[in-house]
Amino acid sequence: MWQITEDDLVPTAIGAGILGTGGGGNPYLGRLRAREQLRAGRQIRVIDPTEIADDDLLVVAGGMGSPVVAYEKIPGGGEETDAVRALERHLGRKFTAIAPFEMGGGNSMVPLVIGAILDIPIVDGDGMGRAFPELQMITYLIYGGNPSPAALADERGNRIVVDQIVDSKWLERLLRSTTIDMGGHAGLATAVMDGAFCRTTIIPNTLTLAKDIGDAVLAARQHHGDPSEAVLGVAGGRRYLRGKVTDVERRTARGFARGRLVLEGTGEDAGRRIEIDFQNENLLIREDGEPTVTVPDLITLVTTDEGEPITTELVRYGLRADVLVIPCPDLLKTSRALEVVGPAAFGYEVDYRPLAV
Amino acid sequence: MWQITEDDLVPTAIGAGILGTGGGGNPYLGRLRAREQLRAGRQIRVIDPTEIADDDLLVVAGGMGSPVVAYEKIPGGGEETDAVRALERHLGRKFTAIAPFEMGGGNSMVPLVIGAILDIPIVDGDGMGRAFPELQMITYLIYGGNPSPAALADERGNRIVVDQIVDSKWLERLLRSTTIDMGGHAGLATAVMDGAFCRTTIIPNTLTLAKDIGDAVLAARQHHGDPSEAVLGVAGGRRYLRGKVTDVERRTARGFARGRLVLEGTGEDAGRRIEIDFQNENLLIREDGEPTVTVPDLITLVTTDEGEPITTELVRYGLRADVLVIPCPDLLKTSRALEVVGPAAFGYEVDYRPLAV
């Protein structure tokens, strides 16, 4: 068990943004919310997955909704803890730790806030090893965890508990609509599990990975190094393209930011042109009309000069960006996982081929 | 306390259809479901509101969703009882009786089915004295009942409990979306209350009224009387127009059947032309461009020859119909009620003027 300090927050947010593959919400806001907790004298305690006891009771908690909305409507912080507390009341038991949802943008920071407020530790790990757009795409649920009970809460005091659900896709479907009705953002708690189950289904140590990536980026900035190289040195993977964003199509539909980017190579990549499809997160790279990298492998954009992660809702024409591709964790590569997070799950008739690095 | 027999069902369904003012779902299906319960040997017990004890625990239960959908998707019967049971589990208490939602079409029969399955009585009365399209429009909630906890269940086994809600309009909003996601129909339980509260907020004896109306219609048919006159003899009110449907505009939006009818008078009403706006239920009559009868007073269409209620989803060009207008119960005429069920609540800039009979 260790504690997150204020100094950890900036690098962790940078690393989480990079692992977030363009989605997962705004890391800046999440970071401010976590900082606020520390400055209020609360503690953010983290445990390694190996420290989870078999009979611990864990819950997956975070924010649900479109990151585009979250910019305009800064989450108050109450809704995620309200969701957790609603589940505790429903179960008549207290949770002993929070298992993070995803390692992307805002939602990588939100569990820190929840843990601080509820005074319980969060686990160093998450259910995606990156960000994904839908609820059923967390390893805890992919590998047989219970989607119900689940709870959703908004900042007005509306709270619903999903008492029973057919499957995790139904949970996504029902809660997505409710989130939209709640104004586009809500606090979510789901996938209640014991410690033994969490230890085998969590993608471990991604909070540490995020911080290490962020530290490397900050060091590169300070020492005039190449931030992208610094990221890849920690996370693995390779730079797919260095270039410039030359086109962005984006629309918000059913709470998702969907669209397509075009980048054209510069320098040694001059003459190359790639397209990237996204649904909150970057999903697929096409080059010369052929898909070359797909989910669940990570496709992430960072600014060339600073290594700052670029989210799909803020990417704009003219940005100079490096496209980094990073192999996804092994837990996302099984046939069971690929049914839920592979290219076909996003409507692409493409077989997943693990990224060659 | 008395029991509903199979012979009661046909007249009650006819009367409920007439009080349903064009909405409330399909009385035929509800009747078949109630009959099925009786034939399975279960009992449908009814208590008068005066028989409710102060410390009885009541719940309002029925179906939520568009009647248009309910034609295609016959409710299985499990979802409404599932919703009630989910609330019982949530509260850790058993309900002693069911308070009906509305006296309209299918939803007037559904409480009989729930009572039979759960083996508890239903109260002779309801929360609308007619049908209305939205959840907050029940007297129990208008007069200060609790919209939460509430439960919604579908026939697949999805079940949600609304643990806390800002107000009854929020309950309508969140549950309406969820109902649509669930396929357009769901079982609902809400407005948990004690007996003392129920006795003062229920519109009493509308189940008996529905049966009496239906009996009068059946007697008129048998003795070649005028079915409309028979209805009015029991329910009060007057025949506004006898005529023919000459135009129907209808669309289904957000689970509601919305639209407008035109009727032209025949016989002594020849030369008159009226328009009726509906949102599931008939809301407003216009004649010569002026609103003449509005919600919450009852505007109901019956076939001229048989006195058979005509629902807004089945009304069609060429039907010969009597337009009956019936004063609404006093509990809907207070300023508190008119805020929720008066013309303004449906977007009309018209003051409610009680129907002159």
Interface residues (C-beta under 8 A of the other chain):
Chain A: A86 R89 H90 A151 R156 G157 N158 R159 I160 V161 V162 D163 Q164 I165 V166 W170 R173 L174 S177 T178 I180 D181 M182
Chain B: A86 R89 H90 A151 R156 G157 N158 R159 I160 V161 V162 D163 Q164 I165 V166 W170 R173 L174 S177 T178 I180 D181 M182
